[in-house]
Amino acid sequence: MDSSEELGAWLRLVLTNGVGPETARNLMAAFGEPQAIFAQTESALRQIVPPQQAKALRQTPAGWAELTAETWQWLQADEPSGQTRAVLTLGDADYPAPLLQIPDPPLMLYALGQVSALRHLHVDRSLAMVGSRNPTPQGAVNAREFARSLAASGLTIVSGLALGVDGAAHEGALQGAQAGALATIAVVGTGLDRVYPRQHRDLAHRITASGLILSEYPLGTPPLAHHFPRRNRLISGLSQATLVVEAALQSGSLITAKQALEQGRDVMAIPGSIHSAQAKGCHALIKQGAKLVESAQDVLEELRMSDPFAQVPLALDSSPAASSHQEPDEDELLQHMGHDPVSLDALQARCGWPTAQLQAQLLELELMGQVGRLPGGLFQRIGVA
């Protein structure tokens, strides 16, 4: 953005009441850049838009001048070396090419972090990972470990910075990506002058160091509920495919999967326990034709990429390293547990151990990261993805 006047014209177009992205694109097709649009007479504007919209375009939106000044000041702020702030518009060289392929790309895109990497972002090198905000312990492990392995294979992991699967996917990508690579992109539903949720403030700062945070919403935009389903189209649009890690039937992740299909992108899903509500959304997707994924290699094969590393074992399998130090009682207890959620009473019926011994062993396995505690007094074995 070269000047505050240019920025102001774009913001005025976005803020004009009744003028949505499609209308704005029609206006630009007719008159050119936003500054040229606002130089038109109301009569000329009526040749492209209805009279009510033409009249609105001749009026200054409330709060426009203040937002322009605030945004221009935000753009001038210093960032650590290698990190930048930018407002990208349709036609900018750094505007992400994958979003130009979706039906409704945002007119303006706010970016924070490794902005220069957007110019070289290719859809076939990006993977969206989404899932529950309240995952099972196994779901969180799957998200982190799949993202770590896939980032190490050269993929940029795209997600939404939400609690649960999103956060675990960003963390895994930051752990696995090679130095200098664009590790992960977080697409958020607020202005970039705030972090939501607050628990991810540190994660957001680390993402900007080796990745990007993107938003189509102006500075100061709060976390309104209807923004998040809409931003999901950008998560899927930036990516060659969407991997749903864990999701209930009413999960917003299924919205992302639907949008991915509408954009001509692939959808993949990791299966889970038939007894877990958090797996039913993934199972529904698989029934509808989504690729069933058991390993990072499955994802790479679907994307027609070679894996420079050995195949990742099944997410539900425990690795030899994880079990080599276990005591016989611990190993026996894991055998009794299986891989489905189980109650204390049911587990006691299987193994016949005294309650005190069983609780002690479960606590030890929980501290070792081998067992997770679920709502409703249930326990579940956690595999190493």
ZATOR-573474 format. One record per residue (C-alpha): chain; z, y, x. Coordinates in Angstrom, 3 decimals, always signed. Layout:
REM ZATOR-573474
ATOM   chain          Z          Y          X
ATOM       A          Z          Y          X
...
This chain:
REM ZATOR-573474
ATOM   chain          Z          Y          X
ATOM       A     +0.000     +0.000     +0.000
ATOM       A     -1.266     +3.094     +1.802
ATOM       A     +0.414     +5.877     -0.171
ATOM       A     +3.021     +6.553     -2.809
ATOM       A     +0.248     +7.933     -5.040
ATOM       A     -1.624     +4.623     -4.919
ATOM       A     +1.614     +2.728     -5.558
ATOM       A     +2.444     +5.034     -8.454
ATOM       A     -0.921     +4.428    -10.112
ATOM       A     -0.475     +0.649     -9.981
ATOM       A     +3.072     +0.883    -11.329
ATOM       A     +1.945     +3.184    -14.118
ATOM       A     -0.712     +0.663    -15.151
ATOM       A     +1.808     -2.196    -15.174
ATOM       A     +4.414     -0.158    -17.078
ATOM       A     +2.075     +1.249    -19.739
ATOM       A     +3.191     +0.001    -23.141
ATOM       A     +0.729     -2.426    -24.735
ATOM       A     -1.375     -2.919    -21.600
ATOM       A     -1.043     -6.485    -20.348
ATOM       A     -2.640     -8.157    -17.316
ATOM       A     -5.863     -9.083    -19.122
ATOM       A     -6.377     -5.557    -20.483
ATOM       A     -5.595     -4.104    -17.070
ATOM       A     -8.211     -6.320    -15.442
ATOM       A    -10.782     -5.231    -18.035
ATOM       A     -9.995     -1.600    -17.283
ATOM       A    -10.354     -2.137    -13.545
ATOM       A    -13.651     -3.951    -14.079
ATOM       A    -14.915     -0.874    -15.909
ATOM       A    -13.432     +1.980    -13.881
ATOM       A    -12.180     +0.581    -10.571
ATOM       A     -8.753     +1.201     -9.039
ATOM       A     -5.835     +2.357    -11.272
ATOM       A     -6.098     +5.914     -9.975
ATOM       A     -9.643     +6.051    -11.378
ATOM       A     -8.454     +4.626    -14.707
ATOM       A     -5.978     +7.466    -15.196
ATOM       A     -8.660    +10.005    -14.375
ATOM       A    -10.625     +8.950    -17.465
ATOM       A    -10.608    +10.786    -20.754
ATOM       A     -9.122     +9.142    -23.813
ATOM       A    -12.621     +8.890    -25.243
ATOM       A    -13.849     +6.956    -22.207
ATOM       A    -10.845     +4.651    -22.320
ATOM       A    -11.572     +3.844    -25.964
ATOM       A    -14.848     +2.280    -24.886
ATOM       A    -12.784     -0.479    -23.247
ATOM       A     -9.482     -0.643    -25.141
ATOM       A     -8.305     +0.066    -28.706
ATOM       A     -7.285     +3.656    -29.565
ATOM       A     -3.539     +2.905    -29.406
ATOM       A     -3.814     +1.573    -25.859
ATOM       A     -6.088     +4.428    -24.828
ATOM       A     -3.485     +6.905    -26.071
ATOM       A     -0.699     +5.055    -24.225
ATOM       A     -2.687     +5.225    -20.982
ATOM       A     -2.761     +9.010    -21.230
ATOM       A     +1.053     +9.161    -21.396
ATOM       A     +3.524     +8.743    -18.555
ATOM       A     +5.815     +5.697    -19.003
ATOM       A     +9.546     +6.353    -19.064
ATOM       A    +11.186     +5.857    -15.673
ATOM       A     +7.842     +5.639    -13.876
ATOM       A     +8.450     +8.429    -11.347
ATOM       A    +11.908     +7.118    -10.431
ATOM       A    +10.624     +3.536     -9.983
ATOM       A     +7.738     +4.743     -7.824
ATOM       A    +10.097     +6.649     -5.533
ATOM       A    +12.534     +3.723     -5.341
ATOM       A     +9.780     +1.215     -4.574
ATOM       A     +8.201     +3.417     -1.914
ATOM       A    +11.599     +3.833     -0.261
ATOM       A    +12.124     +0.045     -0.425
ATOM       A     +8.819     -0.477     +1.359
ATOM       A     +9.842     +1.824     +4.208
ATOM       A    +13.152     +0.065     +4.893
ATOM       A    +13.513     -1.702     +8.229
ATOM       A    +13.604     -5.496     +8.371
ATOM       A    +14.450     -7.840    +11.286
ATOM       A    +11.621     -8.458    +13.731
ATOM       A     +8.815    -10.513    +12.209
ATOM       A     +9.882     -9.864     +8.624
ATOM       A     +8.158     -7.357     +6.393
ATOM       A     +8.166     -5.996     +2.853
ATOM       A     +5.001     -5.530     +0.878
ATOM       A     +3.599     -4.807     -2.556
ATOM       A     +0.341     -6.706     -2.896
ATOM       A     -2.259     -5.973     -5.548
ATOM       A     -5.367     -7.820     -6.705
ATOM       A     -7.986     -7.340     -4.018
ATOM       A     -5.538     -6.912     -1.125
ATOM       A     -6.401     -9.033     +1.906
ATOM       A     -2.904    -10.547     +1.923
ATOM       A     -2.866    -11.377     -1.790
ATOM       A     -2.416    -15.190     -1.920
ATOM       A     -5.816    -16.766     -2.570
ATOM       A     -4.417    -19.701     -4.622
ATOM       A     -3.196    -17.289     -7.313
ATOM       A     -6.706    -15.922     -7.743
ATOM       A     -7.646    -19.355     -9.088
ATOM       A     -5.205    -19.281    -12.015
ATOM       A     -6.032    -17.682    -15.385
ATOM       A     -3.468    -14.875    -15.221
ATOM       A     -2.635    -13.778    -11.664
ATOM       A     -0.121    -10.924    -11.502
ATOM       A     -1.532     -7.455    -10.922
ATOM       A     +1.254     -6.706     -8.463
ATOM       A     +3.186     -9.076     -6.250
ATOM       A     +6.294     -8.065     -4.309
ATOM       A     +6.823     -9.957     -1.054
ATOM       A     +9.656    -10.176     +1.450
ATOM       A     +9.634    -12.178     +4.683
ATOM       A     +6.657    -13.605     +6.557
ATOM       A     +4.106    -11.596     +4.573
ATOM       A     +1.291    -11.968     +7.126
ATOM       A     +1.292    -15.734     +6.496
ATOM       A     +0.015    -15.161     +2.945
ATOM       A     -3.440    -14.330     +4.265
ATOM       A     -3.710    -17.866     +5.650
ATOM       A     -2.013    -19.661     +2.752
ATOM       A     -4.213    -22.467     +1.461
ATOM       A     -3.475    -24.303     -1.755
ATOM       A     -4.069    -27.689     -0.101
ATOM       A     -1.181    -27.059     +2.311
ATOM       A     +1.430    -26.162     -0.315
ATOM       A     +3.544    -28.347     -2.592
ATOM       A     +5.741    -27.181     -5.468
ATOM       A     +9.069    -28.975     -5.846
ATOM       A    +11.090    -28.381     -8.997
ATOM       A    +13.863    -30.054    -10.942
ATOM       A    +17.218    -29.848    -12.630
ATOM       A    +19.720    -27.062    -12.024
ATOM       A    +22.411    -29.720    -12.406
ATOM       A    +21.032    -32.707    -10.506
ATOM       A    +22.824    -35.947     -9.839
ATOM       A    +24.020    -36.368     -6.246
ATOM       A    +21.026    -38.642     -5.670
ATOM       A    +18.645    -36.048     -7.087
ATOM       A    +19.954    -33.388     -4.708
ATOM       A    +19.572    -35.758     -1.747
ATOM       A    +16.029    -36.638     -2.809
ATOM       A    +15.024    -32.979     -3.076
ATOM       A    +16.414    -32.045     +0.313
ATOM       A    +15.110    -35.077     +2.202
ATOM       A    +11.653    -35.156     +0.635
ATOM       A    +11.259    -31.428     +1.360
ATOM       A    +12.450    -31.884     +4.947
ATOM       A     +9.996    -34.701     +5.611
ATOM       A     +7.055    -33.024     +3.872
ATOM       A     +7.665    -29.696     +5.632
ATOM       A     +7.713    -31.582     +8.941
ATOM       A     +4.292    -32.951     +7.964
ATOM       A     +2.929    -29.428     +7.666
ATOM       A     +3.369    -28.599     +3.981
ATOM       A     +4.817    -25.330     +2.703
ATOM       A     +7.392    -26.109     -0.003
ATOM       A     +7.267    -23.792     -3.019
ATOM       A    +10.162    -23.559     -5.462
ATOM       A    +12.185    -21.102     -7.524
ATOM       A    +15.481    -20.449     -5.654
ATOM       A    +17.471    -21.774     -8.638
ATOM       A    +20.628    -23.818     -8.277
ATOM       A    +20.251    -27.564     -7.915
ATOM       A    +16.909    -29.107     -6.957
ATOM       A    +15.251    -25.777     -6.082
ATOM       A    +17.937    -24.821     -3.604
ATOM       A    +18.001    -28.311     -2.053
ATOM       A    +14.203    -28.232     -1.643
ATOM       A    +14.318    -24.856     +0.129
ATOM       A    +17.115    -26.119     +2.387
ATOM       A    +15.193    -29.258     +3.306
ATOM       A    +12.043    -27.305     +4.061
ATOM       A    +13.936    -24.927     +6.361
ATOM       A    +15.395    -27.927     +8.197
ATOM       A    +12.101    -29.775     +8.592
ATOM       A     +9.450    -27.132     +9.249
ATOM       A     +8.135    -26.666    +12.740
ATOM       A     +8.737    -23.383    +14.558
ATOM       A     +6.274    -20.720    +13.471
ATOM       A     +5.239    -22.559    +10.306
ATOM       A     +5.613    -21.061     +6.832
ATOM       A     +8.471    -23.306     +5.761
ATOM       A     +9.000    -22.392     +2.142
ATOM       A     +8.181    -19.876     -0.587
ATOM       A    +10.712    -18.889     -3.250
ATOM       A     +9.211    -17.387     -6.401
ATOM       A    +11.913    -15.528     -8.306
ATOM       A    +12.297    -14.045    -11.777
ATOM       A    +14.019    -10.812    -10.753
ATOM       A    +13.223     -7.775     -8.669
ATOM       A    +13.410     -8.370     -4.915
ATOM       A    +16.262     -5.907     -4.543
ATOM       A    +18.655     -8.532     -5.908
ATOM       A    +19.328    -12.227     -5.348
ATOM       A    +19.802    -14.565     -8.283
ATOM       A    +21.821    -16.697     -8.374
ATOM       A    +24.369    -14.981     -6.151
ATOM       A    +25.348    -18.311     -4.597
ATOM       A    +21.953    -18.347     -2.872
ATOM       A    +22.302    -15.010     -1.102
ATOM       A    +22.615    -16.641     +2.337
ATOM       A    +19.791    -19.074     +1.537
ATOM       A    +17.549    -16.175     +0.528
ATOM       A    +18.161    -14.414     +3.851
ATOM       A    +17.313    -17.585     +5.756
ATOM       A    +14.137    -18.063     +3.721
ATOM       A    +12.849    -14.624     +4.701
ATOM       A    +13.248    -15.562     +8.380
ATOM       A    +10.718    -18.423     +8.221
ATOM       A     +9.301    -18.215     +4.727
ATOM       A     +8.725    -15.842     +1.837
ATOM       A    +10.306    -14.597     -1.356
ATOM       A     +7.834    -13.463     -4.009
ATOM       A     +8.171    -11.785     -7.388
ATOM       A     +5.835    -10.158     -9.904
ATOM       A     +8.708     -8.129    -11.351
ATOM       A     +9.489     -4.516    -10.322
ATOM       A    +12.612     -3.606     -8.383
ATOM       A    +15.707     -3.468    -10.540
ATOM       A    +14.509     -6.213    -12.903
ATOM       A    +17.533     -8.293    -13.984
ATOM       A    +17.496    -12.093    -14.452
ATOM       A    +16.223    -12.168    -18.037
ATOM       A    +15.784    -15.630    -19.559
ATOM       A    +12.127    -15.235    -20.536
ATOM       A    +11.102    -14.282    -16.994
ATOM       A    +11.775    -17.716    -15.529
ATOM       A     +9.332    -19.812    -17.600
ATOM       A     +6.670    -17.198    -16.862
ATOM       A     +7.282    -17.186    -13.105
ATOM       A     +6.834    -20.985    -13.121
ATOM       A     +3.055    -20.537    -13.390
ATOM       A     +3.179    -18.891     -9.946
ATOM       A     +5.162    -21.772     -8.450
ATOM       A     +2.545    -24.276     -9.618
ATOM       A     -0.338    -21.876     -8.982
ATOM       A     +0.519    -21.483     -5.302
ATOM       A     +0.486    -25.252     -4.807
ATOM       A     -1.963    -28.125     -4.710
ATOM       A     +0.479    -30.280     -6.661
ATOM       A     +3.895    -30.131     -8.321
ATOM       A     +6.543    -32.742     -7.575
ATOM       A     +9.258    -33.030    -10.237
ATOM       A    +12.324    -34.455     -8.514
ATOM       A    +14.699    -34.828    -11.445
ATOM       A    +14.536    -33.346    -14.943
ATOM       A    +15.892    -33.845    -18.435
ATOM       A    +13.518    -33.948    -21.392
ATOM       A    +14.141    -30.267    -22.220
ATOM       A    +14.027    -29.094    -18.609
ATOM       A    +12.136    -25.987    -17.571
ATOM       A    +10.629    -28.142    -14.827
ATOM       A     +8.438    -29.769    -17.455
ATOM       A     +7.063    -26.298    -18.240
ATOM       A     +6.039    -26.009    -14.599
ATOM       A     +4.411    -29.443    -14.758
ATOM       A     +2.496    -28.450    -17.897
ATOM       A     +1.312    -25.242    -16.281
ATOM       A     +0.223    -27.167    -13.194
ATOM       A     -1.962    -29.420    -15.339
ATOM       A     -3.439    -26.406    -17.128
ATOM       A     -4.297    -24.925    -13.729
ATOM       A     -6.028    -28.117    -12.635
ATOM       A     -3.257    -29.085    -10.217
ATOM       A     -1.772    -32.558     -9.731
ATOM       A     +1.661    -33.594    -11.016
ATOM       A     +3.968    -36.143     -9.399
ATOM       A     +7.443    -37.349    -10.338
ATOM       A    +10.267    -39.321     -8.751
ATOM       A    +11.701    -42.010    -11.067
ATOM       A    +15.421    -42.497    -11.579
ATOM       A    +17.907    -44.617    -13.442
ATOM       A    +17.010    -45.531    -17.025
ATOM       A    +20.596    -44.584    -17.894
ATOM       A    +20.377    -41.064    -16.473
ATOM       A    +19.478    -38.183    -18.790
ATOM       A    +18.284    -36.289    -15.698
ATOM       A    +15.573    -38.913    -15.106
ATOM       A    +14.071    -38.965    -18.591
ATOM       A    +11.821    -35.963    -18.009
ATOM       A    +10.326    -37.599    -14.908
ATOM       A     +9.837    -40.866    -16.782
ATOM       A     +8.062    -39.006    -19.587
ATOM       A     +5.707    -37.384    -17.067
ATOM       A     +4.956    -40.739    -15.454
ATOM       A     +4.146    -42.230    -18.877
ATOM       A     +1.729    -39.344    -19.399
ATOM       A     -0.074    -40.057    -16.133
ATOM       A     +1.905    -38.269    -13.410
ATOM       A     +1.849    -39.986    -10.023
ATOM       A     +4.988    -42.087     -9.491
ATOM       A     +6.461    -41.145     -6.121
ATOM       A     +8.877    -43.294     -4.131
ATOM       A     +8.407    -41.843     -0.650
ATOM       A     +7.100    -38.822     +1.208
ATOM       A     +4.146    -40.972     +2.240
ATOM       A     +3.179    -41.348     -1.429
ATOM       A     +2.947    -37.560     -1.697
ATOM       A     +0.873    -37.220     +1.465
ATOM       A     -1.512    -39.952     +0.336
ATOM       A     -1.956    -38.244     -3.030
ATOM       A     -2.714    -34.988     -1.237
ATOM       A     -4.999    -36.857     +1.198
ATOM       A     -2.948    -35.834     +4.200
ATOM       A     -2.014    -38.008     +7.147
ATOM       A     +1.659    -38.551     +7.924
ATOM       A     +2.542    -38.007    +11.611
ATOM       A     +5.839    -39.796    +11.054
ATOM       A     +6.894    -43.207     +9.839
ATOM       A     +7.077    -43.765     +6.090
ATOM       A    +10.240    -42.460     +4.489
ATOM       A    +12.189    -45.332     +2.900
ATOM       A    +12.765    -45.521     -0.833
ATOM       A    +15.115    -42.778     -1.975
ATOM       A    +17.336    -45.366     -3.629
ATOM       A    +17.632    -47.549     -0.537
ATOM       A    +20.483    -47.124     +1.911
ATOM       A    +19.374    -46.876     +5.518
ATOM       A    +20.701    -49.369     +8.097
ATOM       A    +22.279    -46.479     +9.992
ATOM       A    +24.222    -45.451     +6.925
ATOM       A    +25.645    -48.903     +6.297
ATOM       A    +26.178    -50.180     +9.833
ATOM       A    +29.668    -48.677    +10.089
ATOM       A    +30.895    -49.763     +6.662
ATOM       A    +33.768    -52.150     +6.218
ATOM       A    +33.113    -55.437     +4.327
ATOM       A    +34.986    -54.155     +1.259
ATOM       A    +32.873    -50.994     +1.175
ATOM       A    +29.630    -52.944     +1.477
ATOM       A    +30.772    -55.325     -1.244
ATOM       A    +31.664    -52.427     -3.532
ATOM       A    +28.218    -50.890     -3.092
ATOM       A    +26.683    -54.213     -4.047
ATOM       A    +28.764    -54.251     -7.229
ATOM       A    +27.753    -50.676     -8.050
ATOM       A    +23.998    -51.219     -7.897
ATOM       A    +22.016    -47.998     -8.284
ATOM       A    +22.800    -46.997    -11.868
ATOM       A    +25.740    -44.782    -12.918
ATOM       A    +28.812    -46.863    -13.631
ATOM       A    +32.295    -46.163    -15.015
ATOM       A    +35.512    -47.065    -13.233
ATOM       A    +36.361    -49.638    -15.911
ATOM       A    +32.964    -51.314    -15.713
ATOM       A    +33.102    -51.396    -11.921
ATOM       A    +36.573    -52.898    -11.992
ATOM       A    +35.331    -55.602    -14.368
ATOM       A    +32.564    -56.462    -11.915
ATOM       A    +34.624    -56.646     -8.752
ATOM       A    +38.069    -57.574    -10.119
ATOM       A    +39.877    -55.300     -7.660
ATOM       A    +43.201    -53.613     -8.420
ATOM       A    +42.768    -50.053     -9.680
ATOM       A    +44.470    -48.475     -6.651
ATOM       A    +42.259    -50.352     -4.180
ATOM       A    +39.094    -49.539     -6.127
ATOM       A    +39.909    -45.831     -6.361
ATOM       A    +40.737    -45.687     -2.653
ATOM       A    +37.441    -47.325     -1.683
ATOM       A    +35.464    -45.073     -4.034
ATOM       A    +37.094    -41.986     -2.528
ATOM       A    +36.281    -43.160     +0.980
ATOM       A    +32.655    -43.827     +0.059
ATOM       A    +32.489    -40.442     -1.654
ATOM       A    +33.736    -38.700     +1.495
ATOM       A    +31.128    -40.610     +3.512
ATOM       A    +28.386    -39.393     +1.194
ATOM       A    +27.604    -42.912     -0.032
ATOM       A    +28.843    -42.411     -3.599
ATOM       A    +28.546    -39.449     -5.941
ATOM       A    +30.779    -38.516     -8.861
ATOM       A    +28.946    -37.744    -12.134
ATOM       A    +30.109    -36.060    -15.354
ATOM       A    +31.881    -38.326    -17.825
ATOM       A    +33.871    -40.216    -15.219
ATOM       A    +30.835    -42.043    -13.819
ATOM       A    +30.034    -42.949    -10.214
ATOM       A    +26.653    -43.545     -8.576
ATOM       A    +25.538    -44.936     -5.280
ATOM       A    +23.576    -42.416     -3.194
ATOM       A    +20.657    -43.706     -1.153
ATOM       A    +19.250    -41.995     +1.929
ATOM       A    +15.857    -40.501     +1.199
